[in-house]
Amino acid sequence: MKNLTQVLVALFCLCMPALLHAQRDDSKYLAGAVPEVDGKVVFTKDFSIPGMSQDTIYSRLLKWMDARLAKNENNSRVVFSDKEKGQIVGMGDEWIVFSSTALSLDRTKILYQLTVTCQPEKCIFEVEKIRFNYREGKEKYTAEEWITDKYALNKSKTKLVRGLAKWRRKTVDFVDDLCVGVTEALSATVAKAPTEEKKEEQKETKALVNSGTTVITPKTQVTVETPQTATAPVTVTAPQTNAQVVPNAYKEVAPNAIPANAIQTGNGKLVIVIGEEPFNMTMMTANAGGSLGKIAGGKPVIFTILSPEQPYEQMEAAGNYTVRFYPNGQTEPSVILECKKVPSQAPIEGMPRTYIGEILKAKIK
């Protein structure tokens, strides 16, 4: 009986990886997830930043790329920059970890080129010339021979080839992480290091890099002319009707009609609220800031960023949450956003965590 139990346990352990693999949703990594241009793997992401000059886009992305590549603590660096043409090129060399346990570490070096082309109100971000050095350089592969549709997918393009699946998944996630970094650099008051986010809770069909143009609402400094401290209602005469407006009352606006300057993390703080019961809520400040923006399909979103030392378990488990913006010196929020979490990949260890919330409902003062 004891031997039979041991055999059953051994069989269970052998079958468990296959069962887990069968349950994985790989739709994000199937046909087209690794784009090719003239036979070469080139990931391309377009960004639209209405109202931002070419010089500002250039300076933000140069600063971001410098900081991002410097974190590799090796020869990764910006190798070319031309402000007049709006061009920046960098070379990267870092580790991608497939799995890590107390007994083993499965990882590969990834070498790549980053190219940014800046223009007024837009930019193009490219990741190309991807190469892998595996087993401390004993095995070397190019992206073209290792993670393309031809080699990494089955004949019907419906499944990943088992031996190459981890390479394709991790590479697409790695490029997505870089795109999030660019998004943050363009949307935040100060360019931040890239972050990645959370594990998916619902079906994800496209990687961020393959989801079309990302539209970003840049931060601007404004002067608020309407006092926030008025205590009595005031009557405002409109052209056709008389309406009584209470300054401290909120008005609901369409998510895509939120003013670009409604949230300025340099002049206040973003607070994430999880749960609806007053005595059973989790509240945390996005210590690393955040910003408004848009993702594929023009959906309005808000990026909230937790610093590496902040607890994040509640955010990982949440499907919906609320983001409140408190201006400096105010005890009531000026903006309340009800959000649904957008799935994305996990962050690099020790880096900030960025959460993307699709704005379902918005209230502002």
N, C-alpha and C positions, 0 to 999 in steps of 0.2 A: 504493500500500500504506500509505503514511504517512497519507494522508487517511482511508482506511478505519479505521485504528487510532484516529485522533482522533474519528471519528464514533462508534465503539463505546464509547470512554471516556466521551464526552458522554452517550450513551444510558444507560450504566451509572449515571452520576451522577444522571441524571434519574429513573431507576427506583428507586434505592436508598431514598429516603424512603418510597416506596409499599411497598417490600418490608418495611422496618422497621415501618411502620404495621400491615401485615398480620400481623406476628408478635406484636404487642402484646396482652397479655391485659387487656381493659378490663372484666372482669366486676365489678370493684369499683365501677365508675362507671355501671353500667347502671340499669335501672328501680328506682326507690325510693332511689337514692343521694343524691338531693337532695329531702328531704321537704318537703311543703307543708301548711300549716294555714290553712284558710279562704282559699286562694289565695295565701298568702304563704310564702316560703321560710323555714323555721325549723328549724335543726339542734338537736336536743335529745339530751342525754346524761345518763342517771341514774347516780349513784354511790352505793354502799352502803359505809359505813365503820363496821362493828360496834364498839361501845364508845366512839365518839368523840362528844363533846358538840356541840351546835349552836354554842356560842360558839367552840370550838376550830376547827370547820370554817369558821366565818365568818372568824375572824382569819387563818387560813392562806390562804384564798382571796382575802381583801382584800389581803394582802401580795403574793400571787402576781400578782393582776391589776394592782396598782399598778406592780410591777416590769416586768411584761410590756408594758404600754402605754407605760411611760416609755422603753423601748428604741427606740420609734419616733422619739423626739427631735422630736416636733411637738406638735400639740394633742391627741393621744390621751391619755385620762385616765379615771379613775373619776369619774363625774358624780353618782352617788347611792349612799349606803350607809346602812343602818338595821340596827344590831346586834340590836335587840329583835325585829324582824321577820325577821332573817336574810337581808336582800336587798342585793345589790350590782349596780350597773349601770355599765358602762364603754363608751366610744366609741373605736373604733380607726380608724386611717388609716395604711396602710403599702403597700409595694410587693410585688407578686407577680411573679416573673421567669419568663417562659415559656422564654426561651432567651437565652444570652449568648455572644458570640464576640468575637474581636478586632475584627471589622468591624461588628457590629450588636448591639443590645440590644433585645429584645422584652419589654416588661413593662407592667403596668397597676397603677394605684392601686386598692386595695380598701378600702372604707369599711364599717364594720360595728358592730353593737351586741352586747355581751356582757352576759348576765344570769345571776346566780347566786341561787338560792333555797336557803337552808340550813335544815335541820331536824335534830333529834337523830338521829345515825347515818346520815344520808343528805343528798344535795343534788342539785339539778337544774341543769344547765348548758345555756344556750341561746345560739346565735349566730343573729342575724337582722338585718333591715334592711340587707342586703348590696347595695352599689352598686359599680360599676366606673367609673373615669375613665381612659380609654385615650388614647394619643397625646397625652400632656400635657394631658388634659382636653378635647381636641377632640371625642372620642366618649364619650358617657356612656350606661351601661346599668344596669338593675336586674337582680338575680338572677332575678326572676320572668319577665323577658322574654328571658333570655339562657342560663340553665343548667338550666332545669327539664326534666322528661321531655318535655313538649310540644314544646319547641324544640330541645333538644340531642340527642334520640334519633330514630332513623328510625321509620317507622310501625309496624314490628313490634317495636320496643323491644329490638332485638338488637345494635345498633351505635350508636356516637356519630356525630353529624353532624360531618363533617370540620372545618368552619370554627369550630364551637363546642366541639370536643372538648377543646382545651387549657384553655379557661376552666373547664369542668366538672371536669376532672381536678385542676387546680391548686387550685380552691376546696375540693373534698372533701379533698384532702391538707392544705390550710391549716387546715381545721376539725379534722382528725385531730390535727394538731400542737398545737392548742390543748387538745384533750382529753388528750393526753399530759402537757402542762404541768399541768393540773388533777390528773391522777393522781399526778404527782411531788409536787406541793404537799401533797396529802393523805396520801401514804405516807411521805415523807421526814421526818427529824427536823427539818430546816429547809427551808422551801419553796424550791424551786429554780426558775430560769428554765426555760421550756419547751424541749424538745429534740426533735428528731426523729431519726429513726433511720436505718435502713438500707434498701437497695433489696431488693425481694422476690426470693426464690430459688425459691419454689414458688407455685402458683396461689393467688391471694387473691380471695375472693368477696365480702367485705364490708369496708367502711371501719370503723375503730374506732368512729366516732360512731354507726354504724348497727348495732352488734353487740350491742345489749342492755345491761343494767346491768353496770357494772364494779364488782366487789367488791374493796375495798382492806383489807389488814391494816395498821392503823396501828401506828407505833412506840411502844413503852412502855419505861420504864426499870425494870429489875428487879434484885434482889439475887440473885446466884448463890450458893446455899448449899452445893452439892456441890464440894469442893476439886478443882481441876484438876491438882494436883501430886502426888497420891497415887502411890506407887511400888509398892505391894504389893496383890495382889488382896484383896478383902474378901468375906465371905460374908453374903448377905442372906437372911433367913428370910421367905418368902412365906407367906400364909395356908395354902396347901395343899402347897406343895413347897419344897424348898431349892434355891436357884440361886446359882451363883458368878458375881459380876459384876466385871469388870475395868474400872475407871474410864476407862482410856485407850482402850478398845475402842469401835468405832462400832456403832450399831445402825441397821438400815434401818427407815424409817418410810414410810408412804404419803405421797405429795406433798401431799395435802390435809390431812394430820395434822401437818404441821410446826408447832411452837409459834410463836405470833406474835412471841415475844421471842427466837427463836433467832438472829436476825441484828439487830444494832444497830450501824450503821456509825459511830456516835459512840463506840463502845467497841471498835472493831476495824477491819479493812479487808477488802474484797472483792477476791479475786484471780480473774481469768478465766484458764482453762487451755484452750488449743486444741491438739488432737492427743493421741495415746495413747502414742507411743514416748518413753521416758524421755530419749533423746538428740535428739529432734526435736520438742520442744514449744515453744509460744509462751505465755509467761505475762505478764500485765499486771495492774496494780492499777486498779480502777475508782476513779480519783482523786476523782470527784465523788459517789461513794457509790452508793446503791441501796436497794432494799427488796423485801419479799415482797408479793404481791398476787394478784388473780385477774382473768381476762378473760372474754369471752363464753363462756357455757356452764359457767362455774364452774371453768375450767381454772386450776390454781395456776401462777403464774409468778414469776420474779424479775426485777426491773428493775436493770440495771447501767448506770452512767453514766460515760462517758469525758469528761474535760475537753477543750476545743477543741484544745489543743496536743498531745494524745496521738495517736500513730499508730493508725489504725483499719483499715488494709487487711486484716489477718488476720481481724478480726471480720467484715468485709464478705464475705469469701470462705467463712467457716465456716458449716456447716449445723448441727453439734452442737458443744457445748463444755461445760466443767465450771466451776462457780463454787464457790470455797472461801471460807469466812469464818474469818479469823484474829483471835481476841480480842487486845486489846492485851497485849503481853508474852509471847504464846504463839508457839511455832514450829511447832505443829501446828494444823490447822484444826479447829474444833468442828463445822462443818457442811460437807458436800460434796454438791453438787447437780449431777446430770447433766441437761443441758438441750438442747432443740431450739429453734433460733432461730425466732421468730415474725416473719413479714414485716411491714414497715411502711415509711412514706415517709422520704425523705432529710431531714436537719435543715437548718435555716436556717444559712447560711454564718457561721462564727465562733461558733456556739453549741455547747453540749455535745451529745454523741451518746448517746441512750438506746437500749439493746438490751433486748428482751423475750425471755426464755427460758422456754419451757414446761418445767416440771420433770417429768422422766421418772422419776428415781430420786433418793431422798434418804437420806443417812446423817448421823446426828448423834451426838454424845458425850453 
